[in-house]
Amino acid sequence: MASPSDSASPSPSSSSSPPSSSSLKPPAATEPRSLRRIVAASLVGTTIEWYDFFLYGSAAALVFNKLFFPGSEPLVGTLLSFLTYAVGFAARPVGALVFGHYGDRIGRKKLLVISLLMMGGATFAIGLLPTHATVGALAPVLLTTLRLVQGFALGGEWGGAVLLVSEHGDARRRGFWASWPQTGAPAGQLLATGVLAALTALLSDAAFESWGWRVPFLLSGALVGLGLWIRLAVDESPVFKEAQARAAAREAERKASIETASAGAASGGAASGGAASAGAASGGPDAGADAVGPDAGAHAVGPDAPAEERPLVAVLRHHWRDVLVAMGARMAENISFYVLTAFILVYTTEHLGLSQQTGLNAVLIASAVHFTAIPLWGALSDRVGRRPVYLLGAVGVGAWIFPFFALLDTGRFGLMALAVTVGLVLHGAMYAPQAAFFSELFATRMRYSGASIGAQFSSVAAGAPAPMIATALLAEYDSSTTISLYVIGAALLTVVALACATETRHRDLTTVGEEHGDGGERAGVPASAGAGSGSGAERARESVEP
């Protein structure tokens, strides 16, 4: 008769035994051609989604204050339009939770298709919205609702896009490959700003405010079709599929162990002879310990006995320190970006009295340079590490913010373009390694949730209020000094977060948060007594290669 302890390791010769999770082969390396296709799919998708998102931000600074919040002072109207802009950020953590949960359960690819459809549909609908002059107070309500849909979709987009590349890519060049979806941000900014700049140059102010502003929103429909065509052609992440197979094998082992333990308990009771004897044997302390007691439970079910934890629960239980690191790392990156690209349109028009075209063209030039700089920073992070490159960007942005405003105040276009360009290049030093860095913090079965939560929850405190805070500070003090101090404070928070982090560039994504003994431990779940302990984050740090 097989004992419960024997059933914990099914015999490979038994045809009825489930496959052992430790016998599963690691995912095969993705072919370079397939990897380039996956990178292209992620890049196109993120470009479209960031185009939609940034388009709203630019329109909020340029026309939404007049079309949806008329009758207010210029800066007050701008604040109100930025408030609807911030609502999208509030929805991003909700999107991160929902998309992260299902992305860790059913796969990255399916959720990326859904996010693209949601974002594109909401953006297209904004282009059809009636203004305050037509429907009154209903107009800003409809605008805010669609902005919520945009934020919800974007909250799920980023994590899936960067993970799809990170989990396919060559581990030695993960920082480089994973940085390409990040270029979707400047590419989307470039596209959105370029379309707006062309329209403002070709149309009169009256025509642009009447119907011209709708054109870039309606263009989103065609862009989404292109993105879906490319994104539907890629394969699911091999690291995720391998994690699914391991989870299925562990569940099969768990069920087989329980069944074998139950059969052993039943046969032991029958062999004791007689109902009374059987009752004593099954209820006695010795028999109980063998059949259903703590020892039998540990052997029969083992450390894999509990069902897989929900991704959100697992992240908050085992990777909460890594979530806080990710949130802190995002502060300087997120705040500086929106000051450099969104608030600048308010500063140049309302404070400096320059044309809309001046600010748009400066951002346009800087976004092109930003696009080329991000992969270079990503490649550098593969050589020297994620933290040094990220730290350089945080310190650099904090040091540059005073010269940035000084150059803007000259009113000379060349110097203004230089100010934004240098700022975005330094921002790229944070943004480029971020994709690989966040991916390497979390175990596969909770990676979508962990990376998305860390990235998007911080956006509520960082990117969401950044244009509003900067605009309010400008209205209150009529100076850029307090705005500069605001950005410097964010940079200090990021430096502190990076000081609390460990280097991740050598981590194997298939083993982060996993026990290495037999490969059967559930990601982020402590082993049984005597087999090691500690949080998933701590074991993840142990997986760093020498």
Residue, then its C-alpha position, 0 to 999 in steps of 0.5 A: m500500500a502506498s503511503p501518503s508520503d510516497s504519493a508526494s512524488p509520483s512514479p514516472s513509470s506510472s501511467s496514471s501519475p500526473p507530470s511533475s512540475s519539475s520535469l517541465k522544460p524551460p521555454a525555448a528562446t524566441e527566434p530573432r525574426s519572431l522577436r522583432r515581430i513581437v516588438a513591432a506589435s507592442l510598439v505599434g499598440t503602445t504608440i496608438e494608445w499613447y497617441d490617444f492618451f496624449l492627444y487628450g492632454s494636448a487638447a485639454a491644454l489648447v481647446f477643451n477649456k473653451l469648448f467644455f468649460p466656457g465662461s471661466e478665467p483662462l487658467v481656471g478653465t485650463l485647470l478644469s480641463f486638466l481635472t478631466y485629464a486627471v480622471g483618466f489617471a484615476a482609472r488607470p489603477v483600476g485598469a491595472l487591477v483588472f487587466g493584471h488579474y486576467g493577464d496573469r490568468i489567461g495570458r498577455k495577448k488577449l488583454l492587449v487586444i481588449s485594451l487597444l479596442m477600448m482605448g481606440g473606441a473611447t478616443f474616436a467617440i471623443g471626436l464625436l462629442p457635442t460641446h457645452a454650447t450644444v448640450g450644456a453641462l452634459a458635455p463635460v460629463l460625457l467627456t469625463t466618462l470617455r476619459l475614464v474608459q481611456g484611463f482604464a484601458l491604458g492601465g492595462e496596456w502598459g504592463g502587458a506590452v512590456l511583459l510580452v517583449s520581456e518574456h520573449g526577449d533575449a535575457r542578455r539584451r532584455g533592457f534593450w528589447a523591452s525599451w522598444p514598447q517604451t518608445g511608444a510614449p514619445a512616438g504617440q506624443l510625436l504623432a499626437t503633437g504632429v497632427l495638432a501642430a499641422l492642424t493649428a498651422l493650416l487652420s485658423d483659430a476659429a476653424f480649429e476650435s469649431w471642427g479641426w480639433r476633432v480630426p486627430f480623435l477621429l483618426s484613431g479609428a484607422l490606427v486601431g485597425l492597424g494595431l489590431w492587425i499586427r497585434l493579433a498575429v503574435d504568439e503568447s509569451p513562452v514564459f507565461k505558457e511555461a508558468q501555466a504548465r507548471a501551475a497545471a502540473r502542481e495542481a495535478e500533483r496536489k489532487a493526486s496527493i489528496e486522493t492517494a492520502s484519502a485512499g491510504a486512510a480508507s484502506g488503513g481503517a478497513a485493515s484494522g478490522g471491525a467497526a469499533s476498531a476501525g473507528a478507534a484506528s481512524g480517530g486515535p492520535d497515532a492513526g490520525a497523525d498518519a492519515v489526516g494529521p499535520d504530518a500526513g498533510a504535509h507529505a500528502v499535499g506538500p508545499d504545493a497543496p494550497a490552490e494558486e493564490r489570486p495574482l493580486v493577493a499574491v503580489l500584496r502578500h509576497h511582493w509588496r516591497d517591490v510594489l513600493v519600489a516601483m511606485g517610488a521609481r515612477m514619481a520623478e519619471n511621471i511628474s517630470f514627463y507631464v511637466l515637460t510635455a503637457f504643462i509647457l503648453v500652458y506655460t508658453t501660452e498663458h505665462l509667456g504669451l507665445s503662440q500655441q504653435t511654438g510650444l507644440n513644435a518644441v515638444l515635437i522636436a524633443s519627442a523625436v530625440h526622445f524616441t531615439a534615446i530610449p533604446l540607447w538607454g535600454a541597451l546601456s542598462d544591459r551593460v551597467g545595470r537598471r539602477p545606475v541608469y535610472l538613478l542618472g535620469a532621476v538626478g539629471v531631471g532634478a538638476w535640469i529643471f531650473p535651466f529648463f524654465a530659464l531657457l523657456d523664459t528667453g522666448r527664443f524657439g531654439l533654446m526652448a526646443l533645447a530645454v525640452t529635448v535635454g529634459l526628455v533625454l534625461h527622462g528617457a534614462m528612467y523610462a528606458p530601463q523601467a520596463a525590464f526593471f519592473s518585469e524582473l521584480f515579480a514572479t511570472r504568475m503575478r508579473y502582469s499584476g505586480a508591474s501594472i499596480g506598481a506603475q499605475f497606482s503611482s500615476v495617481a499621485a504623480g502624473a495625474p495631478a502634475p499639470m494641475i499642480a504646476t498650473a495652480l503653482l503658476a497661478e498662485y506665484d506667477s513664477s516657475t520656481t515653486i514648480s521646479l522645487y516640485v519636480i526636485g522633490a519628486a526626483l528625491l523620492t525616486v532616488v530614495a526608492l532606488a536606494c531601497a532596491t537591488e539590481t535585477r538585470h541578471r535575473d531569470l524571469t522563469t525563476v524569479g520568486e520560485e524555489h530552485g530546489d525542485g521547481g515545484e514551489r508556487a511563485g511567491v509562496p514560502a516553502s514548508a518548514g525546513a525548506g526555506s522561508g521569506s517573502g517572494a521578493e526576498r527569494a527573487r533577490e536570491s535568484v540574481e546570478p553571480 
